[in-house]
Each structure stands twice: as C-alpha cells, then as structure tokens.
Amino acid sequence: MDRRRTFAALALALAAGAAAAPAPVLRELRWITPTLPRAEVVGVLTTAPGECLTPPADAATRAQVAVGRAMFSAPLLLGGQAARAGLSCAACHRGGRGNPHFVFPGVSGAPGTADVTSSLFSSRRGDGVANPRPIPDLAGDPPRVSRAPGDPALRQFIRGLIVEEFDGLEPPPRILDGLVAYVRALGPACNGSVARDLASDAESVDAAAAAAGSAVAEGDIASAHLLLAAARSALGRIDERFAGNADSRRRLARRDAGLRQLQALAASDARAAQAGVARWRGDFQGDLKSLRAGEPASLYAPAVLGRHLTPTAVR
Ligand code: HEC
C-alpha cells in the first residue's frame, strides 16, 4: 500500500540520518529545506505566520477550538514514524497556514509539498504512486474539503489523516471535534508574522494544560491524557531552546515530571488530577520568571540561534 511505502522509506531515511549526523539543535530543523540560507532558517525558527483565528462567539465552540489548537501541535496525535520524528499538523501547516520550506525524506517532493493525499483521493490508494502535493494554507487557500457547519466531510478527512494516513490511534470525539472546530475557525482575516518566543510557547503549554483540566473535570480521561501530552510536547519545545542552561532545564524537567504524574493520576483519581492541573499551572507561571531571565541567552534569541546553526549543527 502506498502509505506503507511512504513510511518505510521514511524509516530508512531516518535510520540513515541517525547514523550519519548528530541530532539537530532544534527538532524542527529536520524538516526545513537543507539549502535554505542560515539567516532565513533563523527567521523561520524565531517567527511564525500570523495565526488567522477568529475566536467563535459562543463559549462551547471556543473551548473546542482551544482543544484543537493544542492538539494541532502535538506529534502524539499522529502515529508511527511521523510521531517519532516529531511531526505534527503544525509542522506542515505552520500556524494553520502552509510551509514553503517543508522537506521530509519519504514524504515530500519539492519544498512545501507532502504526500498525505490518499484520504482525499481514495482512488489513489494501493496504486503505489508517490504523489506529493503542495501543503495548503488552511486559512487562505479555498478549501477543497467542505467546512460547512453540519457537513461531516471535514471531520472524516481529519480522522482519515490521523488514523489511516499517519497510523495514529483513533482520536477521542473531543479531540477530533476540537481539530474540526479549530480548522473551521481559521479564516483569511490575518497578516504579517509574530515572534516565536518564550511567551508564545509558554502560552501554548498553559492552554494545553487548561484544556486538559477541563477534560478531566468532565470525566473525559482519554482526552485529558492526550492534552497533557500536548502540554508536554509544548514544554519540550521550550526545553530545546534552553540547551546549555542547566538550571532552566532542571526546572523544565521537574514540570514535565509533574505532567507525567498528572497523566497517571487522571486515570485513577480525576478529582485530584483536576486540582493537580490547577496547581501545576500556578507552578509553571512561577517558573516563567526565571526562564524569562535566561531567554536573551537562549536559542529564542536570533543571534544566539544563528551562532548555533553551524553546518554540522543544522544537519
Ligand atoms: C506531512 C505534512 C502534513 C501534515 C503532518 C498534515 N497535513 Fe494537512 N495537508 C497536507 C497536504 C499536502 C494537504 C493537501 C492534500 C491534497 O492536496 O490532496 C493537506 C490538506 C489538509 C486539509 C484540507 C485542506 C482543504 O483544501 O480543504 C486539512 C483540513 C488539513 N490538511 C488538516 C490537517 C490536520 C488537522 C493535520 C493534523 C492531524 C494535518 N493536516 C497534518 C500536509 C500535511
């Protein structure tokens, strides 16, 4: 089957890469065009396209969008090699947009393309043809999968992406509905780019933890577990930027251990987990003070990052 070929190729490419080169300083470097000039790589890693999110008026849909937004950046949602490599929806759709610099062995052709199309073109299934297509801007390009409220097409498409294309586990309804609501809330009202800094990554961590707290409060333990995993991967994105800062990394490791414990606690004692999430969020805000002090010397700072992107560190 086509998908198997794709991921077999990906596995081989990853194995070959692992033997030849040390891990890049930031995971995301694995899927940025190797030929991109260093200054542009720094730009890609320290800015993001402005997110084109129109928050829905009603609170219930806003909560769904928060769930989807958190899961959109969580590799755990996807299965198999994609998840292991750290790919999430956001790796391809940066801030819900496209990604002109995306290159990944076995998945892309030209930069900015990827082969994830079999759920959209099911006739292609089983024909063994690699067929990378441009990664669409989910906010700006005219949708090809209907987003009309009440039309199940988008939900089916996203489920197919996760379960069939990426070999992920069946997502709980809250997670799938969240992703659908998030994609529906993307629109053309946006422009410019925003900084990717400690504040923006910390906001992602906190939003995922908050959404996990709501899930556990409503007894949805499976979703809470996934959202805590999303918070952990967002925390990991901060950790990468503090490479070389032992004190900050110790703090972050402690917070990560806290999230892991909450994942276990959610399964056994939901009420304690709910209180635990609230406490964890407070502790994390406390940590941010000292993390902020280290930010100018961290890989969030364009000049520091540029110095680290020596040719061997990039690949
Ligand atoms: C490896 C890159 C990659 C990843 C990861 C990825 N996508 Fe996509 N996505 C694409 C490409 C390429 C297309 C275009 C497919 C086509 O043209 O047939 C697409 C299409 C879509 C569409 C349809 C857009 C339209 O025109 O209507 C949606 C919605 C979407 N993706 C959402 C997601 C979500 C949600 C995730 C995570 C679960 C995700 N994508 C993960 C590359 C990716």
Residues whose N, C-alpha, C, O or C-beta is under 5 A from the ligand:
A	BS01	HEC	S88 C89 C92 A114 V116 T117 L120 R133 P134 I135 P136 P142 P143 R144 V145 I158 L161 L179 V183
